[in-house]
């Protein structure tokens, strides 16, 4: 059985999230998803997610492609998460291309193309600007 692991914030859930999770699952038999904690998201992006980590975990757990979900507390622990969950493959969006190549000795690393013209940040900006008018 091939175990795939991926990570993300998954805030303001959209079709791009569905696409990457479905495609990640297609690379193996069992998909494990690390959902960024609220604090980790703040440290990465300078803002807290719109939805709480509990709500984001609940959303991701409900998807048929996903077998297991955990909260990711640190970017520096990716190697430990790969080992802890016995992952054979790490899948990330291509906006991270090359950033996780150091794990190629632990597992296969695959970067998937992101869904064009959609991002959580863009959705949040559209909502913010439409409320101002």
N, CA, C and O of each residue as an XYZ file, in Angstrom:
532
protein
N       0.848     -1.180      0.000
C       0.000      0.000      0.000
C       0.889      1.238      0.000
O       1.778      1.372      0.841
N       0.645      2.143     -0.949
C       1.391      3.406     -1.019
C       0.672      4.471     -0.205
O      -0.511      4.743     -0.403
N       1.432      5.070      0.725
C       0.886      6.106      1.601
C       1.388      7.460      1.125
O       2.592      7.677      0.981
N       0.443      8.372      0.881
C       0.740      9.711      0.381
C       0.467     10.707      1.496
O      -0.527     10.594      2.214
N       1.370     11.700      1.637
C       1.152     12.760      2.612
C       1.220     14.104      1.898
O       2.026     14.297      0.988
N       0.375     15.017      2.318
C       0.406     16.374      1.800
C       0.040     17.318      2.928
O      -0.441     16.896      3.980
N       0.275     18.599      2.696
C       0.070     19.609      3.723
C      -0.590     20.840      3.121
O      -0.433     21.118      1.932
N      -1.332     21.577      3.947
C      -1.915     22.834      3.493
C      -2.718     23.487      4.599
O      -2.979     22.889      5.642
N      -3.102     24.723      4.348
C      -3.952     25.445      5.292
C      -5.417     25.105      5.043
O      -6.180     24.909      5.989
N      -5.809     25.035      3.780
C      -7.168     24.676      3.378
C      -8.206     25.624      3.976
O      -9.265     25.198      4.438
N      -7.882     26.910      3.957
C      -8.808     27.939      4.436
C      -9.677     28.370      3.261
O      -9.231     28.324      2.114
N     -10.895     28.782      3.527
C     -11.852     29.179      2.489
C     -11.794     28.133      1.372
O     -11.372     28.415      0.251
N     -12.224     26.937      1.709
C     -12.102     25.765      0.858
C     -12.677     26.022     -0.529
O     -13.776     26.561     -0.664
N     -11.919     25.629     -1.568
C     -12.345     25.873     -2.948
C     -11.939     24.705     -3.853
O     -11.301     23.753     -3.401
N     -12.310     24.786     -5.122
C     -12.094     23.689     -6.060
C     -10.611     23.367     -6.231
O     -10.270     22.218     -6.512
N      -9.737     24.329     -6.073
C      -8.305     24.053     -6.150
C      -7.871     23.079     -5.071
O      -7.030     22.213     -5.312
N      -8.445     23.216     -3.871
C      -8.151     22.284     -2.788
C      -8.638     20.872     -3.148
O      -7.915     19.893     -2.967
N      -9.858     20.783     -3.654
C     -10.412     19.485     -4.059
C      -9.505     18.852     -5.110
O      -9.171     17.671     -5.014
N      -9.110     19.629     -6.104
C      -8.288     19.100     -7.190
C      -6.963     18.532     -6.685
O      -6.575     17.430     -7.071
N      -6.272     19.272     -5.831
C      -4.961     18.792     -5.390
C      -5.096     17.572     -4.490
O      -4.261     16.670     -4.556
N      -6.124     17.522     -3.653
C      -6.317     16.355     -2.790
C      -6.700     15.117     -3.611
O      -6.208     14.019     -3.349
N      -7.561     15.295     -4.586
C      -7.950     14.177     -5.451
C      -6.736     13.661     -6.225
O      -6.517     12.453     -6.312
N      -5.957     14.577     -6.781
C      -4.780     14.177     -7.557
C      -3.710     13.561     -6.659
O      -3.022     12.628     -7.074
N      -3.562     14.067     -5.435
C      -2.604     13.478     -4.489
C      -2.999     12.041     -4.195
O      -2.148     11.151     -4.195
N      -4.261     11.809     -3.948
C      -4.753     10.459     -3.642
C      -4.518      9.510     -4.811
O      -4.279      8.319     -4.610
N      -4.585     10.030     -6.021
C      -4.373      9.194     -7.202
C      -2.944      8.653     -7.289
O      -2.678      7.743     -8.075
N      -2.029      9.198     -6.498
C      -0.642      8.724     -6.484
C      -0.430      7.578     -5.492
O       0.663      7.015     -5.417
N      -1.458      7.237     -4.742
C      -1.313      6.159     -3.757
C      -2.644      5.570     -3.359
O      -3.670      5.791     -4.002
N      -2.593      4.802     -2.263
C      -3.778      4.103     -1.775
C      -4.367      4.722     -0.515
O      -5.504      4.431     -0.146
N      -3.594      5.571      0.140
C      -3.988      6.103      1.451
C      -3.453      7.533      1.532
O      -2.252      7.757      1.379
N      -4.344      8.501      1.775
C      -3.945      9.910      1.799
C      -4.017     10.477      3.209
O      -5.053     10.428      3.873
N      -2.880     11.016      3.643
C      -2.748     11.663      4.947
C      -2.571     13.159      4.687
O      -1.747     13.556      3.863
N      -3.343     13.982      5.388
C      -3.289     15.431      5.174
C      -2.939     16.147      6.467
O      -3.612     15.984      7.484
N      -1.877     16.940      6.415
C      -1.514     17.813      7.523
C      -2.133     19.176      7.292
O      -1.838     19.834      6.294
N      -2.980     19.600      8.198
C      -3.638     20.909      8.118
C      -2.878     21.872      9.021
O      -2.705     21.611     10.211
N      -2.428     22.979      8.452
C      -1.655     23.959      9.219
C      -2.448     24.480     10.406
O      -3.621     24.832     10.281
N      -1.793     24.526     11.558
C      -2.437     25.104     12.744
C      -2.663     26.597     12.509
O      -2.055     27.202     11.626
N      -3.539     27.170     13.310
C      -3.780     28.619     13.214
C      -2.482     29.385     13.423
O      -2.208     30.346     12.704
N      -1.680     28.971     14.400
C      -0.416     29.662     14.702
C       0.587     29.522     13.562
O       1.279     30.481     13.221
N       0.667     28.336     12.974
C       1.579     28.142     11.849
C       1.164     29.024     10.685
O       2.013     29.636     10.038
N      -0.123     29.094     10.415
C      -0.603     29.951      9.333
C      -0.239     31.410      9.600
O       0.179     32.124      8.688
N      -0.395     31.851     10.835
C      -0.052     33.233     11.172
C       1.440     33.484     10.939
O       1.821     34.533     10.419
N       2.276     32.527     11.323
C       3.720     32.709     11.149
C       4.109     32.726      9.670
O       5.073     33.392      9.294
N       3.363     31.996      8.820
C       3.666     31.945      7.380
C       3.119     33.156      6.633
O       3.792     33.713      5.765
N       1.890     33.564      6.977
C       1.175     34.537      6.149
C       0.876     35.856      6.844
O       0.381     36.791      6.214
N       1.174     35.939      8.141
C       0.919     37.183      8.859
C      -0.552     37.432      9.155
O      -0.938     38.550      9.497
N      -1.369     36.398      9.026
C      -2.790     36.504      9.358
C      -3.288     35.138      9.788
O      -2.752     34.102      9.396
N      -4.318     35.168     10.594
C      -4.946     33.914     10.992
C      -5.911     33.479      9.894
O      -6.420     34.322      9.157
N      -6.169     32.189      9.774
C      -7.151     31.729      8.786
C      -8.544     32.259      9.120
O      -8.836     32.611     10.263
N      -9.381     32.306      8.110
C     -10.780     32.708      8.292
C     -11.481     31.657      9.165
O     -12.208     31.997     10.099
N     -11.253     30.386      8.848
C     -11.869     29.287      9.588
C     -10.874     28.715     10.591
O      -9.675     28.660     10.318
N     -11.368     28.292     11.746
C     -10.504     27.731     12.793
C      -9.875     26.424     12.315
O     -10.365     25.790     11.381
N      -8.792     26.036     12.965
C      -8.145     24.773     12.590
C      -9.098     23.598     12.802
O      -9.069     22.637     12.033
N      -9.938     23.662     13.828
C     -10.903     22.578     14.055
C     -11.874     22.455     12.884
O     -12.162     21.351     12.423
N     -12.378     23.594     12.404
C     -13.307     23.571     11.270
C     -12.613     23.087     10.001
O     -13.194     22.323      9.230
N     -11.366     23.529      9.777
C     -10.636     23.119      8.579
C     -10.331     21.623      8.611
O     -10.422     20.950      7.584
N      -9.971     21.103      9.772
C      -9.749     19.664      9.916
C     -11.045     18.908      9.634
O     -11.028     17.890      8.941
N     -12.150     19.387     10.154
C     -13.446     18.739      9.935
C     -13.789     18.694      8.444
O     -14.256     17.671      7.942
N     -13.560     19.794      7.748
C     -13.832     19.851      6.302
C     -12.983     18.817      5.572
O     -13.504     18.052      4.761
N     -11.687     18.785      5.848
C     -10.782     17.872      5.153
C     -11.111     16.413      5.486
O     -11.062     15.556      4.603
N     -11.444     16.121      6.739
C     -11.803     14.755      7.139
C     -13.041     14.258      6.395
O     -13.203     13.055      6.191
N     -13.907     15.173      5.993
C     -15.164     14.770      5.366
C     -15.002     14.348      3.904
O     -15.939     13.809      3.313
N     -13.847     14.581      3.324
C     -13.650     14.288      1.904
C     -13.338     12.812      1.662
O     -12.575     12.201      2.409
N     -13.922     12.259      0.636
C     -13.751     10.831      0.353
C     -12.332     10.463     -0.050
O     -11.947      9.299      0.064
N     -11.542     11.428     -0.520
C     -10.167     11.137     -0.931
C      -9.221     11.028      0.256
O      -8.126     10.481      0.131
N      -9.638     11.542      1.400
C      -8.759     11.686      2.562
C      -9.008     10.559      3.561
O     -10.149     10.275      3.925
N      -7.918      9.920      3.999
C      -8.024      8.818      4.949
C      -7.666      9.222      6.373
O      -8.190      8.655      7.332
N      -6.775     10.200      6.512
C      -6.305     10.583      7.845
C      -5.900     12.052      7.821
O      -5.348     12.541      6.835
N      -6.185     12.751      8.929
C      -5.881     14.184      9.031
C      -5.214     14.450     10.369
O      -5.579     13.859     11.385
N      -4.239     15.340     10.361
C      -3.608     15.782     11.603
C      -3.290     17.261     11.487
O      -3.300     17.818     10.390
N      -3.007     17.900     12.616
C      -2.653     19.317     12.613
C      -1.138     19.448     12.523
O      -0.398     18.875     13.323
N      -0.697     20.215     11.532
C       0.734     20.503     11.344
C       1.078     21.731     12.185
O       0.484     22.797     12.024
N       2.038     21.562     13.074
C       2.409     22.658     13.966
C       3.658     23.410     13.534
O       3.888     24.529     13.993
N       4.476     22.818     12.654
C       5.734     23.453     12.272
C       6.182     22.981     10.898
O       6.133     21.788     10.600
N       6.620     23.916     10.063
C       7.174     23.561      8.758
C       8.446     22.740      8.912
O       8.762     21.910      8.060
N       9.174     22.974      9.999
C      10.444     22.285     10.229
C      10.254     20.811     10.587
O      11.229     20.061     10.609
N       9.032     20.382     10.865
C       8.777     18.998     11.254
C       8.315     18.112     10.097
O       7.912     16.971     10.323
N       8.367     18.615      8.870
C       7.879     17.825      7.726
C       8.528     16.442      7.685
O       7.836     15.444      7.485
N       9.836     16.372      7.871
C      10.533     15.084      7.854
C      10.026     14.150      8.930
O       9.868     12.952      8.696
N       9.770     14.690     10.105
C       9.248     13.868     11.203
C       7.830     13.379     10.896
O       7.480     12.243     11.215
N       7.012     14.244     10.273
C       5.658     13.831      9.894
C       5.716     12.715      8.848
O       4.958     11.748      8.923
N       6.620     12.855      7.873
C       6.775     11.824      6.834
C       7.116     10.490      7.488
O       6.554      9.454      7.134
N       8.032     10.526      8.435
C       8.445      9.306      9.135
C       7.330      8.759     10.031
O       7.043      7.562     10.021
N       6.709      9.652     10.804
C       5.654      9.240     11.740
C       4.507      8.535     11.032
O       3.965      7.558     11.548
N       4.134      9.028      9.848
C       2.999      8.465      9.121
C       3.421      7.443      8.058
O       2.598      6.992      7.261
N       4.713      7.081      8.054
C       5.238      6.093      7.103
C       4.870      6.427      5.662
O       4.452      5.552      4.904
N       5.024      7.683      5.292
C       4.646      8.126      3.952
C       5.658      7.648      2.911
O       6.870      7.729      3.112
N       5.131      7.155      1.809
C       5.961      6.753      0.675
C       6.151      7.899     -0.307
O       7.141      7.958     -1.036
N       5.173      8.816     -0.310
C       5.169      9.906     -1.280
C       4.739     11.190     -0.576
O       3.771     11.197      0.184
N       5.466     12.272     -0.834
C       5.081     13.615     -0.397
C       4.586     14.360     -1.621
O       5.306     14.470     -2.613
N       3.372     14.871     -1.562
C       2.799     15.643     -2.663
C       2.570     17.071     -2.182
O       1.983     17.304     -1.126
N       3.052     18.025     -2.988
C       2.854     19.445     -2.686
C       2.494     20.169     -3.981
O       2.746     19.664     -5.075
N       1.905     21.353     -3.845
C       1.625     22.181     -5.004
C       2.920     22.696     -5.604
O       3.924     22.835     -4.906
N       2.894     22.981     -6.914
C       4.125     23.387     -7.582
C       4.608     24.787     -7.187
O       5.688     25.207     -7.601
N       3.821     25.502     -6.397
C       4.318     26.772     -5.861
C       5.426     26.518     -4.827
O       6.130     27.447     -4.429
N       5.576     25.273     -4.398
C       6.635     24.863     -3.461
C       7.764     24.120     -4.176
O       8.642     23.556     -3.523
N       7.749     24.115     -5.510
C       8.695     23.302     -6.293
C      10.141     23.494     -5.820
O      10.640     24.614     -5.708
N      10.785     22.373     -5.550
C      12.179     22.370     -5.123
C      12.390     22.539     -3.633
O      13.455     22.195     -3.120
N      11.405     23.057     -2.930
C      11.564     23.363     -1.508
C      11.608     22.117     -0.622
O      12.079     22.175      0.514
N      11.118     20.997     -1.142
C      11.085     19.773     -0.336
C      11.907     18.639     -0.952
O      11.741     17.475     -0.587
N      12.790     18.985     -1.884
C      13.636     17.984     -2.524
C      14.553     17.288     -1.524
O      15.015     16.176     -1.779
N      14.820     17.931     -0.388
C      15.676     17.323      0.627
C      15.051     16.058      1.234
O      15.741     15.301      1.916
N      13.764     15.825      0.994
C      13.101     14.626      1.516
C      13.120     13.465      0.523
O      12.561     12.404      0.802
N      13.763     13.658     -0.638
C      13.780     12.605     -1.662
C      14.498     11.344     -1.193
O      14.295     10.277     -1.771
N      15.328     11.441     -0.165
C      15.967     10.238      0.374
C      15.018      9.487      1.317
O      15.247      8.316      1.622
N      13.953     10.157      1.779
C      12.979      9.548      2.690
C      11.756      9.007      1.964
O      11.160      8.014      2.381
N      11.388      9.675      0.866
C      10.192      9.293      0.117
C      10.242      9.952     -1.256
O      11.078     10.818     -1.514
N       9.346      9.536     -2.119
C       9.214     10.194     -3.417
C       8.576     11.566     -3.183
O       7.680     11.701     -2.349
N       9.035     12.580     -3.915
C       8.491     13.928     -3.782
C       7.889     14.327     -5.127
O       8.561     14.300     -6.157
N       6.614     14.696     -5.095
C       5.896     15.072     -6.316
C       5.301     16.463     -6.114
O       4.680     16.739     -5.087
N       5.497     17.336     -7.102
C       4.900     18.669     -7.085
C       3.806     18.699     -8.158
O       4.071     18.457     -9.336
N       2.583     18.999     -7.737
C       1.454     19.043     -8.663
C       1.135     20.478     -9.052
O       1.208     21.399     -8.238
N       0.781     20.639    -10.310
C       0.384     21.956    -10.797
C      -0.876     22.419    -10.067
O      -1.823     21.658     -9.866
N      -0.851     23.687     -9.682
C      -2.021     24.254     -8.999
C      -3.126     24.546    -10.001
O      -2.868     24.745    -11.189
N      -4.361     24.571     -9.509
C      -5.491     24.944    -10.355
C      -5.338     26.419    -10.722
O      -5.228     27.264     -9.833
N      -5.330     26.740    -12.014
C      -5.122     28.137    -12.421
C      -6.241     29.063    -11.942
O      -7.396     28.662    -11.803
N      -5.860     30.298    -11.700
C      -6.795     31.401    -11.431
C      -7.650     31.228    -10.188
O      -8.765     31.747    -10.131
N      -7.144     30.499     -9.178
C      -7.889     30.437     -7.926
C      -6.904     30.279     -6.771
O      -5.997     29.448     -6.802
N      -7.118     31.104     -5.760
C      -6.336     30.975     -4.530
C      -7.149     31.545     -3.386
O      -8.001     32.412     -3.580
N      -6.878     31.051     -2.200
C      -7.581     31.538     -1.014
C      -7.334     33.027     -0.832
O      -8.259     33.782     -0.532
N      -6.087     33.452     -1.013
C      -5.744     34.866     -0.831
C      -6.556     35.744     -1.784
O      -7.070     36.787     -1.381
N      -6.673     35.321     -3.051
C      -7.462     36.096     -4.019
C      -8.935     36.142     -3.618
O      -9.577     37.188     -3.724
N      -9.472     35.009     -3.158
C     -10.877     34.965     -2.743
C     -11.107     35.920     -1.578
O     -12.092     36.658     -1.572
N     -10.221     35.916     -0.602
C     -10.350     36.810      0.553
C     -10.303     38.265      0.112
O     -11.089     39.081      0.594
N      -9.391     38.604     -0.801
C      -9.297     39.982     -1.289
C     -10.571     40.405     -2.029
O     -11.036     41.533     -1.858
N     -11.129     39.529     -2.834
C     -12.378     39.840     -3.559
C     -13.497     40.109     -2.546
O     -14.249     41.072     -2.692
N     -13.603     39.271     -1.538
C     -14.658     39.445     -0.527
C     -14.440     40.757      0.224
O     -15.395     41.503      0.442
N     -13.206     41.052      0.622
C     -12.929     42.287      1.357
C     -13.270     43.514      0.535
O     -13.897     44.443      1.042
N     -12.866     43.532     -0.727
C     -13.112     44.710     -1.562
C     -14.591     44.851     -1.920
O     -15.076     45.971     -2.079
N     -15.310     43.746     -2.047
C     -16.727     43.846     -2.378
C     -17.537     44.353     -1.184
O     -18.605     44.938     -1.369
N     -17.044     44.135      0.039
C     -17.745     44.623      1.230
C     -17.515     46.110      1.446
O     -18.328     46.779      2.085
N     -16.424     46.627      0.924
C     -16.080     48.043      1.120
C     -16.998     48.944      0.299
O     -17.316     50.054      0.725
N     -17.421     48.483     -0.856
C     -18.211     49.314     -1.785
C     -19.555     49.669     -1.236
O     -20.329     50.359     -1.898
